[in-house]
Amino acid sequence: MSLKPIAALLASLALAPAALAQAPLSPEAGDARCVVVLGFIASQPNQPADKLSALRAGSMYYVGKLKGRNAGLDIPATLTRAAQQAQAAKINVGTEAARCGRELTAISQITTARARPAAPKK
């Protein structure tokens, strides 16, 4: 799935002020917005390989949530709609990235803790 058209659509958001009173997003809209924002960040020049890898992993996590909620969901159409809504709302990419990042950090901490081998009993 290419996020280039969506990233181009969001190019005007890089320095956009946050909307004063944004309505809360549905879970689907919030996850789709995260995919769009992570894709937009990934499309910026000179991103280090480790950051690009993390952005792709984060995007895959959010797409997985979308598909898990609705297996028949048209992902490209959902992401296009999310990008258009983000542009119309003049979202702040940094604020949205922080929102998405908090969830990714929490999930990473949970999975890392579960993946650690138990200490041997003495």
C-alpha positions in Angstrom: 0.0 0.0 0.0 1.5 3.3 -1.0 0.9 6.3 1.3 2.5 8.8 -1.2 -0.8 10.2 -2.4 -2.0 10.6 1.2 1.3 12.1 2.2 1.1 14.6 -0.6 -2.4 15.5 0.5 -1.1 16.1 4.0 1.9 18.2 3.0 0.1 21.3 3.9 -0.3 20.1 7.5 3.3 20.2 8.5 3.0 23.6 10.1 -0.8 23.8 10.5 -2.1 25.0 13.9 -4.2 22.6 15.9 -7.9 23.1 15.5 -9.4 24.7 18.5 -12.1 22.3 19.3 -11.7 19.0 17.5 -14.4 16.5 17.9 -13.3 13.2 19.4 -12.4 10.6 16.8 -14.0 7.2 16.5 -11.6 4.3 17.1 -11.5 3.6 13.3 -10.9 7.3 12.4 -8.2 7.6 15.1 -6.4 4.5 13.8 -6.7 5.6 10.2 -5.4 9.1 11.1 -2.4 7.4 12.8 -1.5 5.5 9.6 -1.8 8.7 7.6 0.4 10.7 10.0 3.0 8.0 10.3 3.1 7.8 6.5 3.4 11.5 6.2 6.4 11.5 8.7 8.0 8.6 6.8 7.7 10.6 3.5 9.8 13.4 4.8 13.4 13.6 3.5 16.4 12.2 5.3 14.7 9.9 7.7 17.1 7.5 9.3 16.6 3.8 8.5 15.7 2.9 12.1 13.1 5.6 12.2 11.6 4.5 8.9 11.4 1.0 10.2 9.6 2.1 13.3 7.2 4.2 11.3 6.4 1.3 9.0 5.9 -1.0 12.0 3.6 1.5 13.6 1.6 1.9 10.4 1.3 -1.9 10.2 0.0 -2.0 13.8 -2.7 0.5 13.1 -3.7 -1.2 9.8 -3.9 -4.4 11.7 -6.3 -2.8 14.2 -8.4 -1.5 11.4 -8.6 -4.9 9.6 -9.1 -6.7 12.9 -12.1 -4.4 13.7 -13.5 -4.9 10.1 -11.9 -7.4 7.8 -13.7 -6.1 4.8 -12.6 -2.5 5.3 -11.4 -0.7 2.2 -8.0 0.4 3.6 -7.0 2.8 0.7 -10.4 4.5 0.8 -10.4 4.7 4.6 -6.9 6.3 4.6 -7.8 8.8 1.8 -10.9 9.8 3.8 -8.7 10.1 7.0 -6.2 12.3 5.1 -9.0 14.6 3.7 -10.5 14.9 7.2 -7.2 15.7 8.8 -6.5 18.4 6.2 -10.0 19.9 6.6 -9.5 19.9 10.4 -6.0 21.4 10.0 -4.6 18.9 12.4 -1.2 19.4 14.1 1.0 16.6 12.8 3.2 16.7 15.9 0.2 16.5 18.3 -1.3 13.6 16.3 2.1 11.8 16.1 2.4 12.1 19.9 -1.1 10.6 20.4 -0.3 7.7 18.1 3.2 7.3 19.6 1.8 7.0 23.1 -0.2 4.0 22.1 2.7 2.4 20.2 5.0 3.0 23.2 2.5 1.3 25.6 2.1 -1.7 23.3 5.9 -1.9 22.8 6.3 -1.9 26.6 3.7 -4.7 27.0 5.1 -6.9 24.3 8.7 -6.3 25.4 7.9 -7.2 29.0 6.1 -10.4 27.9 8.9 -11.4 25.6 11.6 -11.3 28.3 12.6 -14.7 29.6 11.8 -15.3 33.2 14.7 -15.1 35.6 15.9 -18.5 36.7 14.7 -19.5 40.2 17.4 -19.9 42.8 
